[in-house]
Amino acid sequence: MTALNRLQEKIEQWRADHEALKNENAQLRVELSNATGSQGEKDAQIESLRRELEEKDAEIEKIIAQVESLLA
């Protein structure tokens, strides 16, 4: 095998490896994008649940105040 043939084989192998890495990189970018979107949805859900909890706390405080006024 000549040096030129070996060099061509190495170049082709590097080219194939480069393409594989580009494909893997693209796939990882998609996964990262999906994960970021999911995190945003979870954050929105958490905020909604916090607001709901605050509303429930306010309702409980009202009920306690009414009970205290009835007992007084």
mmCIF file of the N, C-alpha and C atoms, coordinates in Angstrom:
data_MODEL
# 
_entry.id   MODEL 
# 
loop_
_atom_site.group_PDB 
_atom_site.id 
_atom_site.type_symbol 
_atom_site.label_atom_id 
_atom_site.label_alt_id 
_atom_site.label_comp_id 
_atom_site.label_asym_id 
_atom_site.label_entity_id 
_atom_site.label_seq_id 
_atom_site.pdbx_PDB_ins_code 
_atom_site.Cartn_x 
_atom_site.Cartn_y 
_atom_site.Cartn_z 
_atom_site.occupancy 
_atom_site.B_iso_or_equiv 
_atom_site.pdbx_formal_charge 
_atom_site.auth_seq_id 
_atom_site.auth_comp_id 
_atom_site.auth_asym_id 
_atom_site.auth_atom_id 
_atom_site.pdbx_PDB_model_num 
ATOM 1   N N  . MET A 1 1  ? 0.867   -1.173 0.000  1.00 0.00 ? 1  MET A N  1 
ATOM 2   C CA . MET A 1 1  ? 0.000   0.000  0.000  1.00 0.00 ? 1  MET A CA 1 
ATOM 3   C C  . MET A 1 1  ? 0.911   1.233  0.000  1.00 0.00 ? 1  MET A C  1 
ATOM 4   N N  . THR A 1 2  ? 0.600   2.146  -0.849 1.00 0.00 ? 2  THR A N  1 
ATOM 5   C CA . THR A 1 2  ? 1.438   3.329  -0.951 1.00 0.00 ? 2  THR A CA 1 
ATOM 6   C C  . THR A 1 2  ? 1.046   4.352  0.094  1.00 0.00 ? 2  THR A C  1 
ATOM 7   N N  . ALA A 1 3  ? 1.937   5.275  0.303  1.00 0.00 ? 3  ALA A N  1 
ATOM 8   C CA . ALA A 1 3  ? 1.681   6.337  1.281  1.00 0.00 ? 3  ALA A CA 1 
ATOM 9   C C  . ALA A 1 3  ? 0.461   7.150  0.862  1.00 0.00 ? 3  ALA A C  1 
ATOM 10  N N  . LEU A 1 4  ? 0.298   7.360  -0.421 1.00 0.00 ? 4  LEU A N  1 
ATOM 11  C CA . LEU A 1 4  ? -0.848  8.127  -0.916 1.00 0.00 ? 4  LEU A CA 1 
ATOM 12  C C  . LEU A 1 4  ? -2.162  7.405  -0.618 1.00 0.00 ? 4  LEU A C  1 
ATOM 13  N N  . ASN A 1 5  ? -2.169  6.088  -0.778 1.00 0.00 ? 5  ASN A N  1 
ATOM 14  C CA . ASN A 1 5  ? -3.378  5.301  -0.485 1.00 0.00 ? 5  ASN A CA 1 
ATOM 15  C C  . ASN A 1 5  ? -3.714  5.359  1.000  1.00 0.00 ? 5  ASN A C  1 
ATOM 16  N N  . ARG A 1 6  ? -2.671  5.230  1.837  1.00 0.00 ? 6  ARG A N  1 
ATOM 17  C CA . ARG A 1 6  ? -2.906  5.302  3.284  1.00 0.00 ? 6  ARG A CA 1 
ATOM 18  C C  . ARG A 1 6  ? -3.437  6.674  3.670  1.00 0.00 ? 6  ARG A C  1 
ATOM 19  N N  . LEU A 1 7  ? -2.870  7.702  3.060  1.00 0.00 ? 7  LEU A N  1 
ATOM 20  C CA . LEU A 1 7  ? -3.325  9.058  3.341  1.00 0.00 ? 7  LEU A CA 1 
ATOM 21  C C  . LEU A 1 7  ? -4.776  9.244  2.914  1.00 0.00 ? 7  LEU A C  1 
ATOM 22  N N  . GLN A 1 8  ? -5.131  8.723  1.762  1.00 0.00 ? 8  GLN A N  1 
ATOM 23  C CA . GLN A 1 8  ? -6.515  8.826  1.290  1.00 0.00 ? 8  GLN A CA 1 
ATOM 24  C C  . GLN A 1 8  ? -7.475  8.083  2.211  1.00 0.00 ? 8  GLN A C  1 
ATOM 25  N N  . GLU A 1 9  ? -7.068  6.920  2.698  1.00 0.00 ? 9  GLU A N  1 
ATOM 26  C CA . GLU A 1 9  ? -7.911  6.160  3.624  1.00 0.00 ? 9  GLU A CA 1 
ATOM 27  C C  . GLU A 1 9  ? -8.116  6.932  4.928  1.00 0.00 ? 9  GLU A C  1 
ATOM 28  N N  . LYS A 1 10 ? -7.045  7.510  5.432  1.00 0.00 ? 10 LYS A N  1 
ATOM 29  C CA . LYS A 1 10 ? -7.164  8.292  6.668  1.00 0.00 ? 10 LYS A CA 1 
ATOM 30  C C  . LYS A 1 10 ? -8.077  9.497  6.462  1.00 0.00 ? 10 LYS A C  1 
ATOM 31  N N  . ILE A 1 11 ? -7.930  10.153 5.336  1.00 0.00 ? 11 ILE A N  1 
ATOM 32  C CA . ILE A 1 11 ? -8.784  11.315 5.043  1.00 0.00 ? 11 ILE A CA 1 
ATOM 33  C C  . ILE A 1 11 ? -10.242 10.892 4.972  1.00 0.00 ? 11 ILE A C  1 
ATOM 34  N N  . GLU A 1 12 ? -10.520 9.783  4.314  1.00 0.00 ? 12 GLU A N  1 
ATOM 35  C CA . GLU A 1 12 ? -11.898 9.295  4.224  1.00 0.00 ? 12 GLU A CA 1 
ATOM 36  C C  . GLU A 1 12 ? -12.435 8.916  5.597  1.00 0.00 ? 12 GLU A C  1 
ATOM 37  N N  . GLN A 1 13 ? -11.598 8.291  6.424  1.00 0.00 ? 13 GLN A N  1 
ATOM 38  C CA . GLN A 1 13 ? -12.023 7.943  7.779  1.00 0.00 ? 13 GLN A CA 1 
ATOM 39  C C  . GLN A 1 13 ? -12.311 9.196  8.586  1.00 0.00 ? 13 GLN A C  1 
ATOM 40  N N  . TRP A 1 14 ? -11.453 10.195 8.486  1.00 0.00 ? 14 TRP A N  1 
ATOM 41  C CA . TRP A 1 14 ? -11.668 11.456 9.207  1.00 0.00 ? 14 TRP A CA 1 
ATOM 42  C C  . TRP A 1 14 ? -12.937 12.148 8.724  1.00 0.00 ? 14 TRP A C  1 
ATOM 43  N N  . ARG A 1 15 ? -13.180 12.078 7.435  1.00 0.00 ? 15 ARG A N  1 
ATOM 44  C CA . ARG A 1 15 ? -14.387 12.684 6.872  1.00 0.00 ? 15 ARG A CA 1 
ATOM 45  C C  . ARG A 1 15 ? -15.639 11.977 7.420  1.00 0.00 ? 15 ARG A C  1 
ATOM 46  N N  . ALA A 1 16 ? -15.586 10.655 7.473  1.00 0.00 ? 16 ALA A N  1 
ATOM 47  C CA . ALA A 1 16 ? -16.716 9.889  8.007  1.00 0.00 ? 16 ALA A CA 1 
ATOM 48  C C  . ALA A 1 16 ? -16.915 10.198 9.490  1.00 0.00 ? 16 ALA A C  1 
ATOM 49  N N  . ASP A 1 17 ? -15.810 10.253 10.242 1.00 0.00 ? 17 ASP A N  1 
ATOM 50  C CA . ASP A 1 17 ? -15.905 10.595 11.667 1.00 0.00 ? 17 ASP A CA 1 
ATOM 51  C C  . ASP A 1 17 ? -16.477 11.998 11.852 1.00 0.00 ? 17 ASP A C  1 
ATOM 52  N N  . HIS A 1 18 ? -16.045 12.915 11.010 1.00 0.00 ? 18 HIS A N  1 
ATOM 53  C CA . HIS A 1 18 ? -16.537 14.302 11.095 1.00 0.00 ? 18 HIS A CA 1 
ATOM 54  C C  . HIS A 1 18 ? -18.043 14.362 10.846 1.00 0.00 ? 18 HIS A C  1 
ATOM 55  N N  . GLU A 1 19 ? -18.512 13.645 9.847  1.00 0.00 ? 19 GLU A N  1 
ATOM 56  C CA . GLU A 1 19 ? -19.948 13.610 9.553  1.00 0.00 ? 19 GLU A CA 1 
ATOM 57  C C  . GLU A 1 19 ? -20.728 13.001 10.715 1.00 0.00 ? 19 GLU A C  1 
ATOM 58  N N  . ALA A 1 20 ? -20.182 11.935 11.294 1.00 0.00 ? 20 ALA A N  1 
ATOM 59  C CA . ALA A 1 20 ? -20.851 11.295 12.432 1.00 0.00 ? 20 ALA A CA 1 
ATOM 60  C C  . ALA A 1 20 ? -20.942 12.270 13.603 1.00 0.00 ? 20 ALA A C  1 
ATOM 61  N N  . LEU A 1 21 ? -19.862 13.010 13.849 1.00 0.00 ? 21 LEU A N  1 
ATOM 62  C CA . LEU A 1 21 ? -19.871 13.989 14.939 1.00 0.00 ? 21 LEU A CA 1 
ATOM 63  C C  . LEU A 1 21 ? -20.849 15.130 14.658 1.00 0.00 ? 21 LEU A C  1 
ATOM 64  N N  . LYS A 1 22 ? -20.930 15.554 13.416 1.00 0.00 ? 22 LYS A N  1 
ATOM 65  C CA . LYS A 1 22 ? -21.897 16.610 13.070 1.00 0.00 ? 22 LYS A CA 1 
ATOM 66  C C  . LYS A 1 22 ? -23.323 16.128 13.319 1.00 0.00 ? 22 LYS A C  1 
ATOM 67  N N  . ASN A 1 23 ? -23.603 14.891 12.936 1.00 0.00 ? 23 ASN A N  1 
ATOM 68  C CA . ASN A 1 23 ? -24.941 14.339 13.154 1.00 0.00 ? 23 ASN A CA 1 
ATOM 69  C C  . ASN A 1 23 ? -25.255 14.212 14.644 1.00 0.00 ? 23 ASN A C  1 
ATOM 70  N N  . GLU A 1 24 ? -24.280 13.746 15.406 1.00 0.00 ? 24 GLU A N  1 
ATOM 71  C CA . GLU A 1 24 ? -24.477 13.619 16.847 1.00 0.00 ? 24 GLU A CA 1 
ATOM 72  C C  . GLU A 1 24 ? -24.693 14.994 17.481 1.00 0.00 ? 24 GLU A C  1 
ATOM 73  N N  . ASN A 1 25 ? -23.933 15.975 17.035 1.00 0.00 ? 25 ASN A N  1 
ATOM 74  C CA . ASN A 1 25 ? -24.068 17.333 17.544 1.00 0.00 ? 25 ASN A CA 1 
ATOM 75  C C  . ASN A 1 25 ? -25.467 17.883 17.250 1.00 0.00 ? 25 ASN A C  1 
ATOM 76  N N  . ALA A 1 26 ? -25.959 17.651 16.047 1.00 0.00 ? 26 ALA A N  1 
ATOM 77  C CA . ALA A 1 26 ? -27.300 18.111 15.687 1.00 0.00 ? 26 ALA A CA 1 
ATOM 78  C C  . ALA A 1 26 ? -28.355 17.447 16.562 1.00 0.00 ? 26 ALA A C  1 
ATOM 79  N N  . GLN A 1 27 ? -28.189 16.148 16.805 1.00 0.00 ? 27 GLN A N  1 
ATOM 80  C CA . GLN A 1 27 ? -29.133 15.417 17.652 1.00 0.00 ? 27 GLN A CA 1 
ATOM 81  C C  . GLN A 1 27 ? -29.105 15.961 19.080 1.00 0.00 ? 27 GLN A C  1 
ATOM 82  N N  . LEU A 1 28 ? -27.913 16.234 19.593 1.00 0.00 ? 28 LEU A N  1 
ATOM 83  C CA . LEU A 1 28 ? -27.794 16.775 20.947 1.00 0.00 ? 28 LEU A CA 1 
ATOM 84  C C  . LEU A 1 28 ? -28.413 18.161 21.048 1.00 0.00 ? 28 LEU A C  1 
ATOM 85  N N  . ARG A 1 29 ? -28.289 18.960 20.004 1.00 0.00 ? 29 ARG A N  1 
ATOM 86  C CA . ARG A 1 29 ? -28.919 20.285 19.998 1.00 0.00 ? 29 ARG A CA 1 
ATOM 87  C C  . ARG A 1 29 ? -30.442 20.165 20.081 1.00 0.00 ? 29 ARG A C  1 
ATOM 88  N N  . VAL A 1 30 ? -30.997 19.199 19.357 1.00 0.00 ? 30 VAL A N  1 
ATOM 89  C CA . VAL A 1 30 ? -32.445 18.975 19.394 1.00 0.00 ? 30 VAL A CA 1 
ATOM 90  C C  . VAL A 1 30 ? -32.869 18.543 20.794 1.00 0.00 ? 30 VAL A C  1 
ATOM 91  N N  . GLU A 1 31 ? -32.115 17.626 21.386 1.00 0.00 ? 31 GLU A N  1 
ATOM 92  C CA . GLU A 1 31 ? -32.437 17.155 22.734 1.00 0.00 ? 31 GLU A CA 1 
ATOM 93  C C  . GLU A 1 31 ? -32.357 18.292 23.743 1.00 0.00 ? 31 GLU A C  1 
ATOM 94  N N  . LEU A 1 32 ? -31.351 19.140 23.602 1.00 0.00 ? 32 LEU A N  1 
ATOM 95  C CA . LEU A 1 32 ? -31.202 20.277 24.505 1.00 0.00 ? 32 LEU A CA 1 
ATOM 96  C C  . LEU A 1 32 ? -32.364 21.244 24.343 1.00 0.00 ? 32 LEU A C  1 
ATOM 97  N N  . SER A 1 33 ? -32.758 21.473 23.116 1.00 0.00 ? 33 SER A N  1 
ATOM 98  C CA . SER A 1 33 ? -33.888 22.362 22.854 1.00 0.00 ? 33 SER A CA 1 
ATOM 99  C C  . SER A 1 33 ? -35.168 21.810 23.469 1.00 0.00 ? 33 SER A C  1 
ATOM 100 N N  . ASN A 1 34 ? -35.375 20.506 23.322 1.00 0.00 ? 34 ASN A N  1 
ATOM 101 C CA . ASN A 1 34 ? -36.562 19.873 23.903 1.00 0.00 ? 34 ASN A CA 1 
ATOM 102 C C  . ASN A 1 34 ? -36.538 19.946 25.421 1.00 0.00 ? 34 ASN A C  1 
ATOM 103 N N  . ALA A 1 35 ? -35.385 19.735 26.005 1.00 0.00 ? 35 ALA A N  1 
ATOM 104 C CA . ALA A 1 35 ? -35.267 19.792 27.461 1.00 0.00 ? 35 ALA A CA 1 
ATOM 105 C C  . ALA A 1 35 ? -35.538 21.202 27.969 1.00 0.00 ? 35 ALA A C  1 
ATOM 106 N N  . THR A 1 36 ? -35.043 22.187 27.250 1.00 0.00 ? 36 THR A N  1 
ATOM 107 C CA . THR A 1 36 ? -35.274 23.576 27.644 1.00 0.00 ? 36 THR A CA 1 
ATOM 108 C C  . THR A 1 36 ? -36.760 23.903 27.573 1.00 0.00 ? 36 THR A C  1 
ATOM 109 N N  . GLY A 1 37 ? -37.434 23.431 26.519 1.00 0.00 ? 37 GLY A N  1 
ATOM 110 C CA . GLY A 1 37 ? -38.871 23.658 26.394 1.00 0.00 ? 37 GLY A CA 1 
ATOM 111 C C  . GLY A 1 37 ? -39.645 22.995 27.515 1.00 0.00 ? 37 GLY A C  1 
ATOM 112 N N  . SER A 1 38 ? -39.250 21.773 27.855 1.00 0.00 ? 38 SER A N  1 
ATOM 113 C CA . SER A 1 38 ? -39.917 21.058 28.940 1.00 0.00 ? 38 SER A CA 1 
ATOM 114 C C  . SER A 1 38 ? -39.730 21.786 30.261 1.00 0.00 ? 38 SER A C  1 
ATOM 115 N N  . GLN A 1 39 ? -38.531 22.318 30.474 1.00 0.00 ? 39 GLN A N  1 
ATOM 116 C CA . GLN A 1 39 ? -38.265 23.043 31.714 1.00 0.00 ? 39 GLN A CA 1 
ATOM 117 C C  . GLN A 1 39 ? -39.146 24.285 31.802 1.00 0.00 ? 39 GLN A C  1 
ATOM 118 N N  . GLY A 1 40 ? -39.343 24.966 30.679 1.00 0.00 ? 40 GLY A N  1 
ATOM 119 C CA . GLY A 1 40 ? -40.207 26.143 30.667 1.00 0.00 ? 40 GLY A CA 1 
ATOM 120 C C  . GLY A 1 40 ? -41.637 25.787 31.030 1.00 0.00 ? 40 GLY A C  1 
ATOM 121 N N  . GLU A 1 41 ? -42.115 24.674 30.508 1.00 0.00 ? 41 GLU A N  1 
ATOM 122 C CA . GLU A 1 41 ? -43.474 24.222 30.823 1.00 0.00 ? 41 GLU A CA 1 
ATOM 123 C C  . GLU A 1 41 ? -43.599 23.894 32.302 1.00 0.00 ? 41 GLU A C  1 
ATOM 124 N N  . LYS A 1 42 ? -42.578 23.244 32.850 1.00 0.00 ? 42 LYS A N  1 
ATOM 125 C CA . LYS A 1 42 ? -42.617 22.893 34.269 1.00 0.00 ? 42 LYS A CA 1 
ATOM 126 C C  . LYS A 1 42 ? -42.588 24.142 35.138 1.00 0.00 ? 42 LYS A C  1 
ATOM 127 N N  . ASP A 1 43 ? -41.777 25.117 34.745 1.00 0.00 ? 43 ASP A N  1 
ATOM 128 C CA . ASP A 1 43 ? -41.733 26.369 35.498 1.00 0.00 ? 43 ASP A CA 1 
ATOM 129 C C  . ASP A 1 43 ? -43.090 27.067 35.496 1.00 0.00 ? 43 ASP A C  1 
ATOM 130 N N  . ALA A 1 44 ? -43.759 27.068 34.345 1.00 0.00 ? 44 ALA A N  1 
ATOM 131 C CA . ALA A 1 44 ? -45.083 27.685 34.251 1.00 0.00 ? 44 ALA A CA 1 
ATOM 132 C C  . ALA A 1 44 ? -46.080 26.945 35.130 1.00 0.00 ? 44 ALA A C  1 
ATOM 133 N N  . GLN A 1 45 ? -46.002 25.630 35.148 1.00 0.00 ? 45 GLN A N  1 
ATOM 134 C CA . GLN A 1 45 ? -46.903 24.834 35.976 1.00 0.00 ? 45 GLN A CA 1 
ATOM 135 C C  . GLN A 1 45 ? -46.648 25.099 37.458 1.00 0.00 ? 45 GLN A C  1 
ATOM 136 N N  . ILE A 1 46 ? -45.383 25.200 37.836 1.00 0.00 ? 46 ILE A N  1 
ATOM 137 C CA . ILE A 1 46 ? -45.045 25.486 39.236 1.00 0.00 ? 46 ILE A CA 1 
ATOM 138 C C  . ILE A 1 46 ? -45.594 26.845 39.639 1.00 0.00 ? 46 ILE A C  1 
ATOM 139 N N  . GLU A 1 47 ? -45.441 27.833 38.776 1.00 0.00 ? 47 GLU A N  1 
ATOM 140 C CA . GLU A 1 47 ? -45.946 29.173 39.085 1.00 0.00 ? 47 GLU A CA 1 
ATOM 141 C C  . GLU A 1 47 ? -47.468 29.164 39.231 1.00 0.00 ? 47 GLU A C  1 
ATOM 142 N N  . SER A 1 48 ? -48.140 28.423 38.369 1.00 0.00 ? 48 SER A N  1 
ATOM 143 C CA . SER A 1 48 ? -49.595 28.306 38.456 1.00 0.00 ? 48 SER A CA 1 
ATOM 144 C C  . SER A 1 48 ? -50.008 27.667 39.777 1.00 0.00 ? 48 SER A C  1 
ATOM 145 N N  . LEU A 1 49 ? -49.304 26.622 40.175 1.00 0.00 ? 49 LEU A N  1 
ATOM 146 C CA . LEU A 1 49 ? -49.622 25.949 41.434 1.00 0.00 ? 49 LEU A CA 1 
ATOM 147 C C  . LEU A 1 49 ? -49.339 26.854 42.635 1.00 0.00 ? 49 LEU A C  1 
ATOM 148 N N  . ARG A 1 50 ? -48.308 27.681 42.544 1.00 0.00 ? 50 ARG A N  1 
ATOM 149 C CA . ARG A 1 50 ? -48.024 28.625 43.630 1.00 0.00 ? 50 ARG A CA 1 
ATOM 150 C C  . ARG A 1 50 ? -49.146 29.647 43.773 1.00 0.00 ? 50 ARG A C  1 
ATOM 151 N N  . ARG A 1 51 ? -49.631 30.157 42.644 1.00 0.00 ? 51 ARG A N  1 
ATOM 152 C CA . ARG A 1 51 ? -50.750 31.115 42.690 1.00 0.00 ? 51 ARG A CA 1 
ATOM 153 C C  . ARG A 1 51 ? -51.988 30.460 43.293 1.00 0.00 ? 51 ARG A C  1 
ATOM 154 N N  . GLU A 1 52 ? -52.244 29.222 42.881 1.00 0.00 ? 52 GLU A N  1 
ATOM 155 C CA . GLU A 1 52 ? -53.407 28.498 43.410 1.00 0.00 ? 52 GLU A CA 1 
ATOM 156 C C  . GLU A 1 52 ? -53.269 28.303 44.920 1.00 0.00 ? 52 GLU A C  1 
ATOM 157 N N  . LEU A 1 53 ? -52.070 27.989 45.381 1.00 0.00 ? 53 LEU A N  1 
ATOM 158 C CA . LEU A 1 53 ? -51.825 27.814 46.805 1.00 0.00 ? 53 LEU A CA 1 
ATOM 159 C C  . LEU A 1 53 ? -52.052 29.124 47.560 1.00 0.00 ? 53 LEU A C  1 
ATOM 160 N N  . GLU A 1 54 ? -51.594 30.227 46.999 1.00 0.00 ? 54 GLU A N  1 
ATOM 161 C CA . GLU A 1 54 ? -51.808 31.529 47.636 1.00 0.00 ? 54 GLU A CA 1 
ATOM 162 C C  . GLU A 1 54 ? -53.301 31.842 47.746 1.00 0.00 ? 54 GLU A C  1 
ATOM 163 N N  . GLU A 1 55 ? -54.062 31.508 46.696 1.00 0.00 ? 55 GLU A N  1 
ATOM 164 C CA . GLU A 1 55 ? -55.509 31.735 46.733 1.00 0.00 ? 55 GLU A CA 1 
ATOM 165 C C  . GLU A 1 55 ? -56.158 30.878 47.824 1.00 0.00 ? 55 GLU A C  1 
ATOM 166 N N  . LYS A 1 56 ? -55.733 29.627 47.912 1.00 0.00 ? 56 LYS A N  1 
ATOM 167 C CA . LYS A 1 56 ? -56.294 28.736 48.939 1.00 0.00 ? 56 LYS A CA 1 
ATOM 168 C C  . LYS A 1 56 ? -55.941 29.241 50.335 1.00 0.00 ? 56 LYS A C  1 
ATOM 169 N N  . ASP A 1 57 ? -54.694 29.729 50.500 1.00 0.00 ? 57 ASP A N  1 
ATOM 170 C CA . ASP A 1 57 ? -54.293 30.282 51.794 1.00 0.00 ? 57 ASP A CA 1 
ATOM 171 C C  . ASP A 1 57 ? -55.172 31.478 52.164 1.00 0.00 ? 57 ASP A C  1 
ATOM 172 N N  . ALA A 1 58 ? -55.468 32.322 51.178 1.00 0.00 ? 58 ALA A N  1 
ATOM 173 C CA . ALA A 1 58 ? -56.316 33.489 51.438 1.00 0.00 ? 58 ALA A CA 1 
ATOM 174 C C  . ALA A 1 58 ? -57.721 33.049 51.840 1.00 0.00 ? 58 ALA A C  1 
ATOM 175 N N  . GLU A 1 59 ? -58.243 32.027 51.178 1.00 0.00 ? 59 GLU A N  1 
ATOM 176 C CA . GLU A 1 59 ? -59.566 31.514 51.527 1.00 0.00 ? 59 GLU A CA 1 
ATOM 177 C C  . GLU A 1 59 ? -59.575 30.964 52.956 1.00 0.00 ? 59 GLU A C  1 
ATOM 178 N N  . ILE A 1 60 ? -58.521 30.242 53.310 1.00 0.00 ? 60 ILE A N  1 
ATOM 179 C CA . ILE A 1 60 ? -58.428 29.676 54.660 1.00 0.00 ? 60 ILE A CA 1 
ATOM 180 C C  . ILE A 1 60 ? -58.383 30.797 55.694 1.00 0.00 ? 60 ILE A C  1 
ATOM 181 N N  . GLU A 1 61 ? -57.618 31.831 55.416 1.00 0.00 ? 61 GLU A N  1 
ATOM 182 C CA . GLU A 1 61 ? -57.537 32.971 56.336 1.00 0.00 ? 61 GLU A CA 1 
ATOM 183 C C  . GLU A 1 61 ? -58.910 33.624 56.518 1.00 0.00 ? 61 GLU A C  1 
ATOM 184 N N  . LYS A 1 62 ? -59.674 33.738 55.437 1.00 0.00 ? 62 LYS A N  1 
ATOM 185 C CA . LYS A 1 62 ? -61.030 34.307 55.523 1.00 0.00 ? 62 LYS A CA 1 
ATOM 186 C C  . LYS A 1 62 ? -61.912 33.449 56.427 1.00 0.00 ? 62 LYS A C  1 
ATOM 187 N N  . ILE A 1 63 ? -61.846 32.140 56.207 1.00 0.00 ? 63 ILE A N  1 
ATOM 188 C CA . ILE A 1 63 ? -62.675 31.226 56.995 1.00 0.00 ? 63 ILE A CA 1 
ATOM 189 C C  . ILE A 1 63 ? -62.291 31.303 58.465 1.00 0.00 ? 63 ILE A C  1 
ATOM 190 N N  . ILE A 1 64 ? -60.996 31.349 58.759 1.00 0.00 ? 64 ILE A N  1 
ATOM 191 C CA . ILE A 1 64 ? -60.551 31.442 60.143 1.00 0.00 ? 64 ILE A CA 1 
ATOM 192 C C  . ILE A 1 64 ? -61.048 32.739 60.786 1.00 0.00 ? 64 ILE A C  1 
ATOM 193 N N  . ALA A 1 65 ? -60.982 33.836 60.029 1.00 0.00 ? 65 ALA A N  1 
ATOM 194 C CA . ALA A 1 65 ? -61.464 35.122 60.548 1.00 0.00 ? 65 ALA A CA 1 
ATOM 195 C C  . ALA A 1 65 ? -62.970 35.061 60.837 1.00 0.00 ? 65 ALA A C  1 
ATOM 196 N N  . GLN A 1 66 ? -63.733 34.406 59.949 1.00 0.00 ? 66 GLN A N  1 
ATOM 197 C CA . GLN A 1 66 ? -65.176 34.285 60.173 1.00 0.00 ? 66 GLN A CA 1 
ATOM 198 C C  . GLN A 1 66 ? -65.475 33.438 61.389 1.00 0.00 ? 66 GLN A C  1 
ATOM 199 N N  . VAL A 1 67 ? -64.726 32.335 61.567 1.00 0.00 ? 67 VAL A N  1 
ATOM 200 C CA . VAL A 1 67 ? -64.930 31.471 62.723 1.00 0.00 ? 67 VAL A CA 1 
ATOM 201 C C  . VAL A 1 67 ? -64.595 32.228 63.999 1.00 0.00 ? 67 VAL A C  1 
ATOM 202 N N  . GLU A 1 68 ? -63.498 32.967 63.966 1.00 0.00 ? 68 GLU A N  1 
ATOM 203 C CA . GLU A 1 68 ? -63.118 33.752 65.152 1.00 0.00 ? 68 GLU A CA 1 
ATOM 204 C C  . GLU A 1 68 ? -64.155 34.806 65.486 1.00 0.00 ? 68 GLU A C  1 
ATOM 205 N N  . SER A 1 69 ? -64.749 35.424 64.468 1.00 0.00 ? 69 SER A N  1 
ATOM 206 C CA . SER A 1 69 ? -65.770 36.440 64.730 1.00 0.00 ? 69 SER A CA 1 
ATOM 207 C C  . SER A 1 69 ? -67.043 35.794 65.289 1.00 0.00 ? 69 SER A C  1 
ATOM 208 N N  . LEU A 1 70 ? -67.357 34.581 64.863 1.00 0.00 ? 70 LEU A N  1 
ATOM 209 C CA . LEU A 1 70 ? -68.525 33.890 65.379 1.00 0.00 ? 70 LEU A CA 1 
ATOM 210 C C  . LEU A 1 70 ? -68.318 33.460 66.841 1.00 0.00 ? 70 LEU A C  1 
ATOM 211 N N  . LEU A 1 71 ? -67.101 33.098 67.179 1.00 0.00 ? 71 LEU A N  1 
ATOM 212 C CA . LEU A 1 71 ? -66.792 32.660 68.523 1.00 0.00 ? 71 LEU A CA 1 
ATOM 213 C C  . LEU A 1 71 ? -66.649 33.821 69.501 1.00 0.00 ? 71 LEU A C  1 
ATOM 214 N N  . ALA A 1 72 ? -66.440 35.009 68.965 1.00 0.00 ? 72 ALA A N  1 
ATOM 215 C CA . ALA A 1 72 ? -66.226 36.166 69.855 1.00 0.00 ? 72 ALA A CA 1 
ATOM 216 C C  . ALA A 1 72 ? -67.497 36.701 70.442 1.00 0.00 ? 72 ALA A C  1 
# 
